[in-house]
């Protein structure tokens, strides 16, 4: 069987000319998991549906904050905002859901899933609750490398993520925002020790708040991508 094509949601930067990209770690992660990574961006619903028709699964990658306008809140701590890529991510999410094809959200990706499903975000974890741990390891002193576990997640028995990671497992962390609640129709799959939502899932969708693509040398984190690719292959096979 041919390898499944995994759509990676584009990220953007300005260097005089707009450049669309995704970090090398996502391409490597998908390839090591058995899929073929393909960079995509959708300007409208029709384009997103064509991409969903041609691709086998969607990986919504990490990136900047989601615009609070999309969940009907004033922007208090969300910077920077990229409305173009917010729209692309949400078009793509809905198109792949409509097509019944698997979706994996990483960091910003889990937040996009929540917002697309009608939920809101905590705009800044420490501003809302100073007792929470530091969830961006780049702010630790001294800073911690990308591929180092800095806290644990407790996984809910019976979930797909618990099948992969067990009841408790280490993760890295690079976010200052988080899901405020679990979207309707989804299952809470994991929480950090300070109570933040770290993983959600439903039959065709997985969302994780950390960056497993930076932990690909760890067998369980690689297994997460392998399971996602398996889901894509199963859908491809019909």
Secondary structure as GFF3:
##gff-version 3
##sequence-region A 1 238
A	DSSP	beta_strand	5	9	.	.	.	ID=ss1
A	DSSP	beta_strand	11	14	.	.	.	ID=ss2
A	DSSP	beta_strand	18	21	.	.	.	ID=ss3
A	DSSP	alpha_helix	24	33	.	.	.	ID=ss4
A	DSSP	beta_strand	36	40	.	.	.	ID=ss5
A	DSSP	alpha_helix	45	54	.	.	.	ID=ss6
A	DSSP	beta_strand	57	60	.	.	.	ID=ss7
A	DSSP	three_ten_helix	68	71	.	.	.	ID=ss8
A	DSSP	alpha_helix	83	99	.	.	.	ID=ss9
A	DSSP	beta_strand	102	106	.	.	.	ID=ss10
A	DSSP	alpha_helix	108	116	.	.	.	ID=ss11
A	DSSP	beta_strand	121	122	.	.	.	ID=ss12
A	DSSP	alpha_helix	125	128	.	.	.	ID=ss13
A	DSSP	three_ten_helix	137	139	.	.	.	ID=ss14
A	DSSP	beta_strand	151	155	.	.	.	ID=ss15
A	DSSP	alpha_helix	160	165	.	.	.	ID=ss16
A	DSSP	beta_strand	168	171	.	.	.	ID=ss17
A	DSSP	beta_strand	178	179	.	.	.	ID=ss18
A	DSSP	beta_strand	187	192	.	.	.	ID=ss19
A	DSSP	beta_strand	197	202	.	.	.	ID=ss20
A	DSSP	beta_strand	205	208	.	.	.	ID=ss21
A	DSSP	three_ten_helix	212	215	.	.	.	ID=ss22
A	DSSP	alpha_helix	219	237	.	.	.	ID=ss23
###
